[in-house]
């Protein structure tokens, strides 16, 4: 209930196109992200404990403490929408997808960050690149990985 109440507040605070809950279309978006960036089917992706291992190609961009990760998120471009793809969300869903700009994205990150081992993606809306984040709160460590769908993908 807590998650839904907070999500409702975010929905009221940010109108479309700044924030959209992709509840109904989320499955299609997830499938496209999986096809573009992973060596996996939807089924193998959902059964995997470590989706990073399924990425077609990726590189570690940054290993940092949790506080620095938060500063990294503030460097996202303003006025640009991203797919925020949360894995193993606090409300029990396997994943959630949101279409959002930087401000609501950061609010959702804070909302979901109660997990000890959080994993999420920020994906370019044109599916040219993604960032995969792994957080280990017990070790106060965040790992940021980058993957490109093709050689024309944007360098992060």
Secondary structure, DSSP 8 states (H G I E B T S, - for coil): -HHHHHHHHHHHHS-TTTEEE-TTTHHHHHHHHHHHHBSS-HHHHHH-S-GGGGBSS-EEEEEE-HHHHHHHHTTS-TT--EEEEEES-TTS-SEEEEEE-HHHHHHHHHHHTTSSEEEEEEEETTSSEEEEEEEETTTTEEEEEEEESSTTS---
